[in-house]
Amino acid sequence: MVTRESPPLTSWVGTRSEAVTTALRELVGASETIPLVWSVRTCSDEAVALHVQLTLGEHGTLDIDLGTPGTLHRPKLARRTYAVGLRTPPSTPASRVALGRRVIATIAARADTEDLAAGLWAAVREHAALTDVSDWMFRQVTGVGAHKVGNLRLGFRCNQDCGFCWQDRSWPGAPDALYTTWLDELAAQGIASLIITGGEPTLFRGLVGLVERATQHHGLRVQLQTNAVQLRRESLAVGLAKAGVDGLFVSLHSVDAGISDQLTRAPGTWAHTMAGIANALAAGIHVDLNALVNADTVGGLPQHAKTIVDRFVTPASAGRVGSVTYSFPAPSFDAAHYHASLVPLDEVRVPLSEAIGTLASAGVTVDVGGTCGFPPCVYPDHVDAVRSLHVADVGAWDRTDRVFVEPCDGCSMRARCLGLRRGYVERFGARGVVPIP
């Protein structure tokens, strides 16, 4: 039997570093055979500098500083768009100093140096903006075997600014055309399902077309992770339905408008989310809801479940919400906010159990133990009523932030549990962990 390897996913973040190297070689006239190492120093949005090491055979390593005007102290060469300095400690041999001066003279003599320097700084700034971003954030395949799912993130722009989000809103997005490339490459990996997320994916202008390509060209099931704020426009909900969106996974962290708007740091958007959910259901799109359980939301879980049933399950005028996920907080970009918002598991148990009971009684599937969920000992009375998880079906990536504590050793549910978040253990240890016999 011949097995074929899946084609690799195109790199974007990695190629930004390569672009700096290429532009740098052109400017200093260093061929591919010359080892070259560089590091960036960012002085401001416009002022950048590079420390460059060129390894020149028996001459050893030559240290050169390249920078935008005003960034170098006493440069050997200063022009309109660049400056060049030479690092020559007192012990530097005269022959190497002379070699450095020849390299600088070569740079100065080129007719296109100004253009090359401008291209280099553009590449450096783009590279510097991606310091905290990796390719996997934009596209990856998660899960194993039949559970493999493609994930496509359409940048980090969002119309909300949740303090518990792991993303920084200033991180840049990739070129628009690259998302289509990644979609095609993910489909070639043999996935059957695709999750499109963000940031907020409904802010991406080409979203409907991207969904159509995924569903009609590749035959994929598509789920959209969204806050549904933009779906308050009925036309968008209808457009996504026609494009073939299989379902929405909507963040509805609280049914109290004040608490919700405080959590999302976007006043007025709770009402838009509620309208967006209603529009999606009316358009025939399957809707699942997600709520984060933290110090701000835990007390309102029973009312959260009741309101969902009253607004989006019981009425017969449109579709009904299919499932609700209650999530165990993961580390956020704002580390202080994350630790301050954690709530002990023994304080989660009662309100969470009441919410599960309300939803289950209304026929709504509840997920509290998935890859973003809680240990089963937090909902022991409802273990058989919620969506089940088997650790063997979970990829290594989804287990990296999880650990077990001593009480877990005697629990009969160990095979259906991912353990505790590391951040939780750092703050509360084994508090609230009660093994299920």
N, C-alpha and C positions, 0 to 999 in steps of 0.2 A: 504494500500500500504506500502510495506517495503522498506525503503531507506537504502542503504549501504554506509557507510563512506569510502572515499578513503583511501588507506593505506598511512601511513606517509612516507615522504621522508627521507632517511637515512641521519643522521648528520655526518659530518666529522670534522668541526671546533669544535663543541661541544664535540666530543669524545676525542679531544686532551687534553682538560682540565681534563676530567675523567681519562685519561691515567696517568696524573701527580699525581692525587689523589691516584690511585691504586698503583703506584710505590712508592709513599711516605709512604703509609700505610705498605707496605711490608718491607721497610727499617727500619722504627721506631717501627715496631711490633704493630701498632694500629689496632684493629679490626674495623669492620663496625659499631659497636655500640658506638664507641668513636667519638664524634663530632670533626672535624678537619677542620681548615681554614688555607689557605696558600696564600702567595703573592710572586711574582717573582721580583728579582732585577737583571737586566742584566748589567754586567760590561763591557763585550766585546763579540765577537763572541764565545769565548770559556769559558769565566769566568761568571758563574751565581751563584746566591744564592737564598735561600728561607727563608722567615720568616714563621715559623709554630706555630700555636696555637693548643694545644691539651687540650680538656676539660676533666678532669679526676675526675668526681664525686665530692665528698666533698673536694678534694684537690684543686679545682678551675682550672684555666687555666695555663698551662705550656707553656712558650715561648722558642722555640728552633730555632737556626739559623743553616741551612745546606747550605754548599757551596762547590764549587770546590776549590782545593788548592789555597791559597793566597787571597781568597775573604773575609775571616773573620778576624777580629782583635782579637788577643789573643784567639784562639779557645781552647776549653777544650780537644778536640781530633782532631788529624790531621793524615790522612792516604794518600795513594798514589792518590786515586781518589776522596776523600771527606774530609771535615772538619766539626766539630760540635761545636757549641757554645751554651751557656746557658744564657738566659737573667734573671738576678736575681738582681733587684734593692735592695737597703739597707733594704727596708721594707718587703722584701720577707720572709715569715716564714721559719724557718730552716727545717721544715718537707717537704716543697715544694722544697727547694734546694736539699735535700737528694733524693727526688723522681726524680728530673731532672738528678742527677748524676747516678741514677740507670738506667734510660732510656738510657743515653749515654753509660754506661757500657754494657747494653744489645746489643746496636748497635755494639759496638767494639768487642763483644764476638762472633758474628755470623761469620761462616766460609764463607758465600757467600755475605758478606756486600759489598765488592769491586764491584762485578758484579751487585748487586742491585743498588748501587750508580751510576754506569755507565748507567744503564737503566733509572734511574731517570733523570739524566742530559740530556739524549737524548730526553726524553719526554718533559722536560722543554724547551729545545731549539726549539723543533717543535712547542710547544704551543706559545712561545714568537714570533716566526716568523709569527704567524697567528693573532697577536694582532689587525691588521687593516682589517681583512678579516672575512666575515660572510658566513654562509651556503647558504643564499638566493642568494649571488653573483654567485654561481655555478649552482644552479637549483631552479626554481620557476615556478609557474603557474600564468599568468597574464590574465587580462580580465575577463569578467563575462558571464555566460550563454553560448550561442552558439559561443561567441567570445573568449572563453578560449584558451590560447596558452601556450604550454610548452616552457621554455627557458633553454638551457643547455650551460654553459660557460666552454670551454676547457682550463681553466687557463688564465694567463695574459701575456704570452710570446707574443712578437710581433716583426715584422721586420721593423716597423716604430715606431716613438716615438713622437706622436702628443702632442704638449703642451696643447691642449684643452681637452685631454682625462681625464676621471675621475679616471683612474686606475694608480697604481704605478707598474712599470715594475718589481720591486723586490718582489712583492707579490708571494708566492709560489702557485703552482698548486696542485691539489689533485692527489692521486695515480691513474694511468691509468685505472685500473679495475673498479674504482668507477664510472667512467663516464658511463659505460655500465649499472651498477646497477641503476644509476639515470635515464638513458634513459628508462629502463623497468618500473621504478616507476612512471615516468611522464606519460607514456602510460597508466598505470593503473588508472591514474586520470581521464581518459575519454576525453583527448584532441584529436583533429583531426590534429592539426598542431604543428610542432616543429621548433623553431628557434635555430640554433647552432651558437654560437658566441665565442668571446674571449676577450682579446688578439686577436691574429690572428689564427683562427681555422685551417687554412691550414698548420700550423706548427705542428699540432698534427699527429703523425705517423699513428694512427689508424683511421683517419677520414673517409676514404672510407668505411671501415668495419662498422663503427658506423652508417653511413648513410644507408648502406644496411640493417642493423638490424632494423633501424627506418622505412624504407619504405617497406621492404619485409616481416619482421617478425611482425611488429606492424601496417602496413598499414597507416603510417603517411605521411602527406605532410611535406617536409623538406625545409626550407630556410636557406641559409648560409649567415651570415653577414661577409664580408671579404673586404680586400683592393685589392684583385685579383692579388697581386704581384706574388705569387707562380703559378698562372694560366697562366703566360707567358709560362709555360711548357704545351704544348698542351696535353700531356699524362694525366696530372692531370685533365684538363677540361673534356677530354673524359671519364676518370675513374669516375668522379663525375656524369656525365650524365648517364653512365651505371648503377651506384649505385642507381639512381632514384632521385637525387636532383631536387626539384620542381622549385627552383629559387635561384638567388643570389641577395643580397642587398649590392651593392658595393659602397665604399666611394670614391667619386671623387670630392674633394672640390674645385678644380680649374682646368681650362684647360690650364693654364700657367704653364709650367714645373718648372720655377724658384720659383713661389709662392707656388706651390704644395709641392715641395721638402723642402721649407723653413717651411711650415706648419707641414709637417710630420717629419721633422728633419731626413730625410733619403734620401740623395742625390741620384739621378738616378732612384728612384722607381716610379716616375710619368710615365715614358715610359713603365715600366713593368706593371703598372696598366692598361694602355691603351691597351697593348698587351693582357693582361689577359681578359679584357672585350671582345675583339674581338674573342679570342679563345673560351670563354664560349658561345657566340652567335653562333659561327660556329658549336659548339658541340650540339646545340639545347637546351641549358639551357636558361630559361627565366631570364632576367637581369633587375633589377631596380637599379637606382643610387641614391646616397644621397650626399648632399653638405651642409656643415655648413656655415651659413651666419654670418660673423663677419667683423671686421674692415679690415681684409686682403682680403676678398673675395667679399665684397658687390659691389664694383665698377665693378667687372668682371662678374657679373651675366648675363647680356645680351649676352656676348660672350660665357659664359659657356653654355647657352641654344643653341645658334647657332651651336657651335662645336659639341654638342651631336647630334643634328639633322643631321649635315653634315657627321659625322663619323659613327654614330650608329643607324640612323633611315632611312635616305634616300637611302643609298646603298641597292641594292636588292640581293647582293651576300650571305648574311647570315641573321640571325634573326635581330630583331630590339629591342631596349630598350623599355620596357613597361611603365615605370613611372620614374619620378624624384621627389625626396623629398628635399625640402629646409628647413633646421632645425634651430630653435631658440636655440642658445647656452645654454647648461645646465652647472651647476657648474662643474669645472674640479679639478683634483688633485692639480694643480698649481693655487691657488686662485688668485694670483696677475695677472697671465696671463689671467684668465677668465675676471676679471673686466676691464683690459686694452683693451681687444679685443671686448668688447660689443660695438654695434653701435646703435644709437637712431633709433627708429622705423620710424620717419619721413624721415630719410636718407635711409631707406631700401625700402620704398614704391615704388618709381619710378623704380629703377633697377630691383626689384623683379617682379613688374607688367609687365615690358618689357620681362623678361625671361619667365614668365608664358604665355604671349601671343604667343611668338615664339614656345614654346613646344606644347601648346594647338592647334595651327594652324597646326602642323605636326601630330596631333592625339596622342600625348604622354600624358598620365595621369599625372597630377601634384598634389603633396600632400604638402601643406604648412600649413595645419591647423590640423594635427593629434596630437598624444600625444607628439610629439617632435616639433610641429609647432608653427606658429605665430597666434595672434588674427586675426579674419576676417577683422578688420578695417585697417590692413596693406595692404590688397589686395581687397578693396571694389568693384573694377570693374570686379573682376574675381571670386566672391563668388560662382556663379553657375557653373563655369568652372573647379573647382578643386575638388579633392576627399573630400567628406563631412564627418564631424565628428558629432556625437551626444553624449553629455556628459553622458547620461544615459547608454551608452555602454562602458564607460571607468571606469576601476577599480580605487579604492581609491588610490592605490600606484602611479598611473600616475598623480594624482591631488595634491600630497603632496607639490610640489615645486611651485605651482601656486597660485596667488592671483588676486583679482580684485581691481581696483581703482575707485574713484568716477565717472569719466566719463562713466564707464561701465554700470552704473545703468540704463541709458536711451537707451541702445543698443538693437536693435531687434534681434541680433545674439547671445544673451547671451547663449541660449541653445546649440549652436554649437561652443562654445568657452571655453577653459580651463583657460583663463586669461593670466597674465604676469608671467614670471619667477621672483622669489623673488629677485634674484641678480640684475635683470634689474631695479626693482622698487627702490632698495636700491641706485642705481647709478643715474637713470634718472627720478624716480617718474612716473608721468603719461604722460611724454613727448611722443608725437606721437599717443596717444590714441584718436581717433575720433569716437564717437558712430555712428552706422549706423541706420538711422531713419526707 
